[in-house]
Each structure stands twice: as C-alpha cells, then as structure tokens.
C-alpha cells in the first residue's frame, strides 16, 4: 500500500482556476490553469514545459483573496495538448497559514454548495 506523503490537505476546484506563473529571471507572467492547491503546493496545466527544479512565482486568487507564492517545479507530466506540473511552495509559516485558512474556507463553502463562479 502506498503511503501518502502530503503534509497538507489538497483542494480540488470545481473546474480549473486561472492563474499566472513567472519564471525566475523573466519579466513576463504566463497564464496557467490550476487544478488543485494545498498549503504546500499546487498542480497546474500549461502549454509551456518547465524544467524540473526551476524556481517560479505563482499568482492566483481563491474566493477573491489574491496569493503570490514562490516555489519550484517538482513534477511534470506531458499530456495530450498541455503539460501538467507540480509546484512545491517555498513560503514562510504566516503565508502558508493564510493560504491554509482560505483553502479551508473554500472547501467548507464547496461542501455546502455555496460557491458561485468566482
């Protein structure tokens, strides 16, 4: 039986959410579609392919609350048209805690059916 190595719960969104990613050393932010987020990282889709261990800055909003988080690419998988990537965040405890609270709030609203298209 495989062991779940995740430290934080992961929130799957009702559909993909829009975000942006900026590669270290580049000015331009690229659009991404985010599948899920935890306080420790996220999974996104992009037509771009990012190398493993590349440092990135992820930008997205959850229920109107914007987040701008540093991380690095820890997983990548080639899909039919898009590339799936996993990012591990490298953030301080306060930022991680704030993201955790917002994800918890999202999940509560999701379970109660109180989410509008946001």
N, C-alpha and C positions, 0 to 999 in steps of 0.2 A: 504494500500500500504506500502510495507516495505521500510525503509529508508536505503540508502547506507551509511555505517559508515566509509568507506575508506577515508583516508586523501589524499592518493596519487593514481595516475593512475597506473594500473597494465598492464604489457606487457605479453601477451601470445606468446610463441615462436612457430616457425614453426617446431613443433616436440619438444620432450623433450631435455634439455641440461644436460650434465654430470656435476656433482659437487661432493663435499665431505662434510661430516659433522663430527665434532668431539664433543663427549660428554664431558662435564666438568669432569675432573678427569681421563680421558682416554687418552692414547697416540695415539692409532690407529684411523685414519680417515676412515670412512665408505663411500663407494660410494653411491650416490643418483642420481635420475633423477628429474630435476626441470621442473615443468610445467609452472610457471609464477613467475615474480618478480615485486615488486614495491619498491619505496624508503623506505617503511615501513616494508617489509617482503617478504616472498616467500612461494610457495607451492611445496612440493617435494614428491616423491614416494620412498619407501624403503621396503625391506622385513623385516627389523627390526621394532620393535614397540618402540616408545619413549614415556615416561610418560609425562603427561601434566606438564607445568611449568619447565621442565628440561632445564637447560642452555646448549646452543650449540654454536659451531663456524662453520659457513657456508663458504665454499670456492667454487668459480665458476668464469668463465670468460664470458664477454659479448663483442663480437667483438674484441677479443684479449686482452681486459683490465681485469686483474685479480682483484677479490674482496675477502676479508677475513673479514667477518662480524659476530659479536656476536649477539645472540638473545636467545629466549626461545620458546619452543613449546606451541602454544596457541590453536591448534585444531588438532584432529586426527580422521580419519575415516578408518575403516577396509574395504578394497576392496577384490576382489576375491583372488588374489595372493599377492598383495602389500598392504602396508599401506600408506595412504595419510596423510601428516602432514602439518600444517601451522606454520610458524615461524614468530614472530614479532621481528624485529631488535631492538637492543639497541645500537645505534651508535650516534656519535656526528654529529652536523649540517654539518660540512665540508664533512664528509664521505657520509652522506645522499645526500648532494648536488651533489657530484661527481657521485654517483650511478644514481641519477635522470637525470643528463646530459647524461650519457651513455645510459640509457634506452630510453630517448627521441631520441637520435641519432639512436639507433636500430630501434625504431618504424618508424622514417622517412624513413630509408632505406628499412624497411619491406613494407611500403605502396608503395614505388616507385619500388618495385621488385628488389632492388639492393643487396639482401643478397645472398651470396654463402654459401655453407655448411661450417659453422665455428664451 
